[in-house]
Amino acid sequence: MKRILALLMVLVMVVGVFAGCSSKPAEEGGAEEVEAVHLKMNLTTNENSTWFLGASKFKEIVEEKTDGKYIIDIFPSEQLSGGNQVKGLEMVQTSTTDLDIHSTIIYTIMDPKFTVVNMPWMIPTYEEADAAMAGEGGQAIFELAKENGVVPLAFGESGYRQITNSVRPITEAADLDAIKLRVPGIKMFVDLFDVLGANPTTMDFAEVFTSLQQGTIDGQENPLDIIKSSKLEEVQEYLSLWNYVYDALLMSASTKTWERLTDEEKVIFQEAATEAMNYQKEQNRAKDEENLAYLKENMEVVEVTPEKIAEFKKLAKPVYESYEEIIGMELLETFGYEK
């Protein structure tokens, strides 16, 4: 009996020693499980868009390369801003959200100089768009973003904005006469369609489908991916292809979030953004053909001729002249403007 008690006491002591050893790493500063940091990423479009594909690629890369230290929570369809794109952009500017993807069109609310990217027929082809955004033009936009309180990471694109309506095919300026057209809440767009003879009106994009359905507006203008992913073919009859505005996207971070990152983490986030938005652009261009094929089956699609586009551009000359002072000739010329 005494022998058994002695053995039990030895076992208790051994267990105690091992238990003590297992707790030492934490007491001596050993590795402890780090709680993941959740970052909110806001974007305008829904889960069916290439914007969401780009955001998802960014999420995948960051979470993998930081070993799960950072978790990117994506909020599509302006969920955090109640459908208001301007408010969505303000949220990253004030660090209410951490990361963001918005069109440079919305950035013009911050500073009208951003309008340079979206001037009508300024950047007519994808080749010219790539050269502009990868060169001095893109660098100038990055600097504007920094001056306005956000950290620019990479450019993506919504592509070229086309026009849809339920009244008539649009092939020349006369076809726009009195058509009530939803445009972004940006002065340049209102000015342009006033000059072209339409009846422009502004509203949050979240309201567009219902407004078209109810006949509150006759038409709208957006890239093919947004037209398709938002199912606008269900409430629109005509689509005109005219590539009148190149719609660039900017992935950005809030200043507060960026400053919390280590130098190594900043490199990871920057590289992830570049890779993700390059992927987004590839997907957008690949989907252009697919989207157009689908829309041709569900809408009457017309292609505006180069001759008619030249006429549209001539009519838009007063808009360019009014923005020479607002944007500045130096910045306009950086994007290829010739007076």
C-alpha positions in Angstrom: 0.0 0.0 0.0 2.8 2.4 0.9 4.5 1.5 -2.4 1.3 2.4 -4.3 1.0 5.7 -2.5 4.6 6.5 -3.2 4.1 5.8 -6.9 1.0 8.0 -7.0 2.9 10.9 -5.4 5.7 10.6 -8.0 3.1 10.6 -10.8 1.5 13.8 -9.4 4.9 15.5 -9.2 5.8 14.5 -12.8 2.5 15.8 -14.1 3.0 19.1 -12.2 6.5 19.5 -13.7 5.2 19.0 -17.2 2.3 21.3 -16.6 4.6 24.0 -15.3 6.8 23.6 -18.4 3.9 24.0 -20.8 2.9 27.3 -19.3 6.4 28.8 -19.4 6.4 30.0 -23.0 3.5 32.3 -22.5 5.0 33.6 -19.2 8.4 34.1 -20.8 7.0 35.9 -23.9 6.5 32.9 -26.1 4.2 32.8 -29.1 0.6 33.5 -28.4 -2.3 33.4 -30.7 -2.9 36.9 -32.2 -6.5 38.0 -32.7 -7.2 38.9 -36.3 -7.8 42.5 -37.3 -10.9 43.0 -39.4 -10.8 45.7 -42.0 -13.9 47.1 -43.7 -13.8 47.5 -47.5 -16.6 49.4 -49.2 -17.6 49.3 -52.9 -20.5 50.6 -55.0 -21.4 47.6 -57.1 -22.9 44.2 -56.2 -21.4 40.7 -55.9 -21.9 40.1 -59.7 -19.5 42.8 -60.7 -15.8 42.8 -61.6 -15.3 45.3 -58.8 -16.3 42.6 -56.4 -13.9 40.2 -58.1 -11.1 42.6 -57.6 -12.0 43.2 -54.0 -12.1 39.4 -53.4 -8.7 38.9 -55.0 -7.3 41.6 -52.7 -8.8 39.9 -49.7 -7.4 36.5 -50.7 -3.9 37.9 -51.2 -3.8 40.0 -48.0 -5.2 37.3 -45.8 -2.8 34.7 -47.1 0.4 36.9 -47.0 -0.4 38.2 -43.5 -1.1 34.6 -42.2 -4.6 35.7 -41.3 -3.6 38.7 -39.2 -5.8 40.9 -41.4 -9.3 39.8 -42.5 -10.9 41.9 -45.2 -14.6 42.2 -44.8 -16.1 43.3 -48.1 -19.4 45.4 -48.2 -20.8 45.6 -51.7 -23.7 47.8 -53.0 -22.7 50.7 -50.7 -24.2 48.8 -47.7 -22.3 50.9 -45.2 -23.4 54.2 -46.7 -27.1 53.5 -47.4 -26.5 53.4 -51.1 -24.9 56.8 -51.2 -21.6 56.8 -53.2 -20.5 60.2 -52.0 -21.0 59.2 -48.4 -19.2 56.0 -49.1 -16.1 57.9 -50.3 -16.4 60.3 -47.3 -16.3 57.2 -45.0 -12.8 56.2 -46.2 -11.7 59.8 -46.1 -12.7 60.0 -42.4 -11.4 56.5 -41.6 -14.9 55.2 -40.8 -14.0 52.4 -43.4 -10.5 51.1 -43.9 -10.4 50.3 -47.6 -12.4 51.4 -50.6 -13.1 51.1 -54.3 -14.8 54.0 -56.0 -14.9 55.5 -59.5 -12.8 58.6 -60.0 -16.1 60.2 -61.0 -17.1 60.2 -57.3 -13.7 61.6 -56.4 -14.7 64.8 -58.3 -16.8 65.6 -55.2 -13.6 65.9 -53.2 -11.8 67.9 -55.9 -13.1 68.9 -59.4 -9.6 68.3 -60.8 -10.4 64.5 -60.8 -12.8 65.3 -63.6 -9.8 65.2 -66.0 -10.0 61.4 -66.2 -13.7 61.5 -67.2 -13.8 64.3 -69.7 -15.9 63.2 -72.7 -13.9 61.3 -75.4 -10.6 62.3 -73.6 -9.4 58.7 -73.5 -11.1 56.9 -76.3 -9.3 53.5 -76.2 -8.1 51.0 -73.6 -4.6 51.3 -75.0 -4.6 55.0 -74.4 -6.2 54.5 -71.0 -3.4 52.1 -69.9 -0.8 54.6 -71.0 -2.4 57.5 -69.3 -3.1 55.8 -65.9 0.4 54.1 -65.8 2.1 57.4 -66.6 2.2 61.0 -65.6 -1.6 61.2 -65.6 -2.1 58.4 -63.1 0.6 59.8 -60.9 -1.1 63.2 -60.9 -4.4 61.5 -59.8 -2.5 59.6 -57.0 -1.1 63.0 -55.8 -4.6 64.5 -55.8 -5.9 61.6 -53.7 -3.2 62.1 -51.1 -3.9 65.8 -51.0 -7.6 64.9 -50.3 -6.9 62.6 -47.3 -6.8 59.1 -48.7 -4.0 56.7 -49.6 -4.2 55.6 -53.3 -3.2 52.0 -53.9 -4.1 51.0 -57.5 -6.2 51.8 -60.5 -8.9 49.5 -61.8 -11.7 50.3 -64.3 -15.4 50.1 -64.9 -14.6 50.5 -68.5 -16.3 52.8 -71.1 -19.6 54.3 -70.2 -22.4 53.6 -72.7 -25.9 55.0 -72.8 -29.3 53.2 -72.5 -32.9 54.4 -72.7 -36.4 53.2 -73.3 -37.5 56.0 -75.8 -35.5 55.5 -79.0 -32.1 54.4 -80.4 -29.5 57.1 -79.9 -27.1 57.5 -82.8 -26.8 61.3 -83.0 -27.3 64.4 -80.8 -30.9 64.9 -82.0 -31.9 61.6 -80.6 -31.1 62.8 -77.1 -33.7 65.6 -77.3 -35.7 65.8 -74.1 -34.7 62.3 -72.9 -34.7 62.3 -69.1 -31.4 60.8 -68.3 -29.9 59.8 -65.0 -26.3 60.9 -64.7 -23.8 60.9 -61.8 -24.2 63.8 -59.4 -21.2 65.6 -61.0 -21.5 69.0 -62.6 -19.6 68.1 -65.7 -22.0 65.3 -66.6 -25.0 67.6 -66.1 -23.3 70.3 -68.2 -22.5 67.9 -70.9 -25.9 66.4 -71.4 -27.5 69.9 -71.2 -25.3 70.8 -74.1 -26.2 67.6 -76.0 -29.9 68.4 -75.6 -31.0 65.8 -73.0 -32.7 66.4 -69.7 -30.1 65.2 -67.2 -31.1 64.4 -63.6 -29.0 63.1 -60.7 -29.8 60.4 -58.2 -28.0 57.6 -56.2 -27.3 54.6 -58.4 -29.2 52.4 -55.9 -32.4 54.2 -57.0 -31.8 53.8 -60.8 -33.5 50.4 -61.5 -36.7 51.3 -59.7 -36.8 54.8 -61.3 -36.4 53.3 -64.8 -39.0 50.6 -64.0 -41.5 53.3 -62.9 -40.7 55.7 -65.8 -39.4 58.4 -63.5 -36.4 58.6 -65.8 -36.0 57.4 -69.5 -32.4 56.3 -69.4 -29.0 56.2 -67.8 -25.3 55.8 -68.8 -22.9 53.3 -67.3 -20.3 50.7 -68.4 -21.5 47.4 -69.7 -20.5 45.4 -66.6 -22.7 47.6 -64.4 -25.6 47.6 -67.0 -25.5 43.8 -67.0 -24.8 43.1 -63.3 -27.6 45.5 -62.4 -30.0 43.8 -64.8 -30.9 47.1 -66.5 -31.8 45.3 -69.7 -35.0 44.3 -67.9 -36.1 48.0 -67.8 -34.3 49.4 -70.9 -34.9 48.8 -74.5 -32.0 50.5 -76.3 -28.2 50.5 -75.8 -25.9 52.8 -77.7 -22.2 52.2 -77.8 -20.1 55.4 -78.0 -17.3 55.1 -75.4 -17.8 58.6 -74.3 -16.1 58.4 -70.9 -13.4 56.1 -69.6 -14.4 55.2 -66.0 -11.3 54.5 -63.9 -11.6 53.0 -60.4 -9.3 53.8 -57.5 -8.6 51.4 -54.7 -7.6 53.3 -51.6 -7.0 53.0 -47.9 -7.9 55.4 -45.1 -4.9 57.4 -43.8 -5.5 56.1 -40.2 -5.5 52.4 -41.3 -2.5 52.9 -43.5 -0.4 54.5 -40.7 -1.2 51.5 -38.4 0.5 49.1 -40.8 4.1 48.2 -40.5 6.5 48.9 -43.4 6.3 45.2 -44.4 2.5 45.2 -44.2 2.3 48.3 -46.4 4.3 46.4 -49.1 1.9 43.5 -48.9 -1.1 45.7 -49.1 0.3 47.7 -52.0 1.4 44.7 -54.0 -2.0 43.0 -53.3 -3.9 46.1 -54.5 -1.8 46.2 -57.7 -2.3 42.5 -58.5 -6.0 42.6 -57.6 -6.8 45.6 -59.7 -4.8 44.3 -62.7 -6.9 41.2 -62.3 -10.1 43.3 -62.1 -9.2 45.1 -65.3 -8.5 41.8 -67.1 -11.8 40.4 -66.0 -13.6 43.6 -67.0 -12.3 43.6 -70.5 -12.9 39.8 -70.9 -16.5 40.4 -69.7 -17.1 43.3 -72.1 -17.5 40.9 -75.0 -19.6 38.5 -72.9 -21.8 41.3 -71.6 -22.3 42.8 -75.0 -23.3 39.5 -76.5 -25.8 39.0 -73.7 -27.2 42.5 -74.0 -27.6 42.2 -77.8 -29.9 39.3 -77.1 -32.0 41.4 -74.7 -31.8 44.9 -76.1 -31.6 46.7 -79.4 -27.9 47.7 -79.6 -26.5 50.3 -82.0 -23.0 51.5 -82.5 -22.5 55.2 -82.9 -20.3 55.9 -85.9 -16.9 57.7 -85.7 -18.4 60.6 -87.8 -21.3 61.0 -85.3 -18.9 60.8 -82.3 -16.8 63.6 -83.9 -20.1 65.6 -84.0 -20.8 64.8 -80.3 -17.3 65.9 -79.4 -17.6 69.1 -81.3 -20.8 69.9 -79.4 -19.0 69.2 -76.1 -16.3 71.8 -76.8 -18.0 74.4 -74.5 -17.7 71.9 -71.6 -14.0 71.5 -72.2 -13.6 75.3 -72.3 -15.4 75.8 -69.0 -13.2 73.2 -67.3 -9.8 74.5 -68.5 -9.6 76.8 -65.5 -11.2 74.3 -63.1 -8.9 71.5 -63.9 -5.9 73.5 -65.2 -4.3 73.3 -68.6 -1.2 71.5 -67.3 -3.3 68.6 -65.9 -5.5 68.5 -69.0 -2.4 68.4 -71.3 -1.0 65.5 -69.2 -4.0 63.5 -70.4 -3.5 64.5 -74.0 -5.8 67.5 -74.3 -5.2 69.8 -77.2 -7.0 73.1 -77.3 
